[in-house]
Amino acid sequence: MFKRREPLSLLRQAREMVYPSGGFRREMQYMLYRMRRLPDGPHRIARGVFAGTFVNFPPLFGFQFASAALLAWVMRGNIIAALLATFLSNPITTPLIAVGSLELGHWMLGIREPMDFMDIVRHFSDAGGEIWHNIRAIFTHDVARWGHLRDFFRLIYWPYFIGSLIPGLIFSAAGYWLTVPLVGAYQKIRARKASERIEKRRRHKAAVAAARHREQELAATAGDDDPHAAG
């Protein structure tokens, strides 16, 4: 279902993750097209959309696909729909989600420390550097450090996680209630068109059979009227 005729190179795959070749609008249209054609009931597909949309909000770095599939399975939703819905998270929407969730989380937790975009980048960089240092410390005589990771968890990760839950639930619920009627209407249209095609083929076969029957009757009548055939 998702395979390409010509596999992409690693460089092309990396570029597609940042900006799709057809643009984000075309990528969204393709996702919706695939979503509508999933062979499942509207409510199961909608539950999958709920799961996939929700995991776009919490900071589940590197685990969005697995989390979407697991949540869809728990909700008895369509797992493919959940995986498709994770593509709503892209380089344009992710920074907006992150900043909005972080600010909401700071407000909910009462954190008054001012923080701009560069501060967020610095915390991510410091935490990543400290993780790498601690990994190397396992194999060397260096001492593990945890100061930057504690600050990252207290000022970034935990507020981000808490602040992402409310907008995640709101947008996921909106996705659910939009998906049910849209998929239901599309499936009814497809079913009606399929019925019309079946009925058209049935009528065509009936017409062909009737024409053949008339030809056979005419041939039999012509045979009876032929004096040479009677002799």
N, C-alpha and C positions, 0 to 999 in steps of 0.2 A: 504493500500500500504506500510506503514512504520511500521506496527505492527509486533511484534515478537511472536513466538509461546510460548515462556517462558519469561514473563516480567522480566526486570532487576531490581535488588535491587537498592536502592539509592546509596549505596557505589559503586556498579558496574557501575552505570550510571556516577558517578563522575569520576571514573577511565577511563571509555571509552572516556569522554570528554578530558582528558589529553593525553591518548595514547590508541587508539583503539586496541582491542585484536588481530585483524588480521594485525595490522600495518597500517601506513598511505597509503602505496601503494595499499593494498587491499581495504581500504576505498575509495580511489580515483577510483579504478576500479568499485566498486559497484555503486558509484555515477554516473559514465559515463554510466554504464549499464542501470540504471534507467532513465537517461536523454534520452538515445536513444529510449527507449520504451514509452516515453510519447506520448499520443494520441493527437498530435497537429502538426501544420505546422512548418517547419524548422525555418522560420523567427520569429514566435511567441516564440518558444523555445529559439532561439538565443537572443531575447530581454529579456527574463527572465534571461538567463545566464549573459547578460550585467548588469542587475539590481543587481543580487545576487553577482556578482564579484565586482561591484563598491562599495557596502556597506561594503565590507571587509576592505576597506582602511581608511575611516574617523573614528575617535574615537566615534563610536555610542555604547557606553558601555551598553550592555543589550538590545539594540533595533535593532539589526541586522536583526532578522527575520521579525519584523514588518516593518522596513524600506525597506527591500527587497521586501516584498509583496506589500507595497504601491507603490514603484517605478515601479515594474512590472505592477501593475494595471494601473498606469498613462501612461506607455509606451505601454499598450495593449500587454504585453508579458505574457508568461506562468508563473503563480505564483509558481507552484511546481518546475519548473526549477530554478526560482530565489532562492527558499529556499534551493534546493540542492546545488546551487553554493556558498552559504554562508559557506559550509563546507570546502571550500578552505582555510578558516582562521582556523588555528590550532596552537598548542603551538610551532610549528617549524616556520611557516610562519609569525605569528603575531609579534614576536619581530623584525624580519627583516623589516616588513612593518612599524612598529612603529619607529624604529631608522632611517630608510631611509627617511620616511616622515618628521620626526622631523628635521633632518639635512637639508633637502631641504627647509622646512618651515622657519628655522632660516636664511638660505641664502636668501630666497625670501623677508623676512621681515627685513633684515639687522640687525638681533640680533647677536651681537658679543660675548655674554657671553659663555665661554667654558663650556661644559657639557658632562660628561661621563655617563655610564650606572648606576652607583651608585647614581649619582645626580638625574637621572630620577626617580629611585626607591624612593629616599628620598622625592622628590616633591609629588609623588603619596601618600606616607605614610603620609606626613604632611597634605595634602589636605583631605585625608580620616579621619584623626584624628580630623581635624577642623570641618568637616561636622558633625561627631558624637558629638563633643562638642557643636555645635550650636543647634543640635536637643535636647540635654539634657538641654540647656539653656532655651528652651521654657517652660520647666516644673520646672525650678529651678530659683534661683536668680543670676545665672551666666550671664555674659555679652557675647554676641556673638562676635566672632573674625573672621576677614576676610582677614588677611594679607597673610596667606599661600595659601588661595584659589585664591587671586589676583595674586600671583606669579605663581601659577599653571596654571591659565588661560593665563597669559601673556607669560610664558616661555615654557609651555608644550602643553596645549590643543589647543590654537589658532594656533601656528606654526605647530603642528601636523595636524590639520584640513586643513590648507591652503596647506601644503606640500603634503597631501594625494590626492588632487584633480587631479593633472596631472598624476601621476602613476596610479591612479584609473581609469581615463579615458582611458589611454593607454592599460592597461591590460584588461579592460572591452571591448574595441573595438576589441582587438585581440581575446578575447573569443567569441565575436559575429561572427567575420568573419571565425573563425575556426569551430564554431558550425553549421553554415548554410550548408556548403558542407558535413560535417560528418553526420549530422542528415538526410539530404536529401538523401545521398547515402545509408545510413542504411535503411531508410524507403522504398526506391526503391527496395532494396534487399529483404526486408520483404514482400513487395507487390508482387514481382515476385515469391517468394517462396510460398506465399499464393495462387497465381493464379495457380502455378504448382500443389499444393495439391488439389485445387478445380478441376482442369482439370483431375488429376489422379483419384479422386473419381468419376468424371463424366464418365470417360472411364470404370472404374470398374463396375459402375452401369449398363452402356450400355452393357458391356460384359456379366454380370449376366443375364440381361433381354434377351439378344440374346440367351444365353444358355438355359434359361427356355423356350423361344419360340421354339427352336429346339427340346427340349425334348417333348413339347406339340405336335409338328408336328409329331415326331416319334411315339408318343403314339397314335395319331389319325390314322396314317398310319397303325400301327400294329393292331389297332382295326378293320379297314376296311378289312385287309387281313385275319382276324380270321374267319373261316367258322362258328364256334359256335356262334360268336357274330352276324354274318349276319343272321343265322337261328333264 
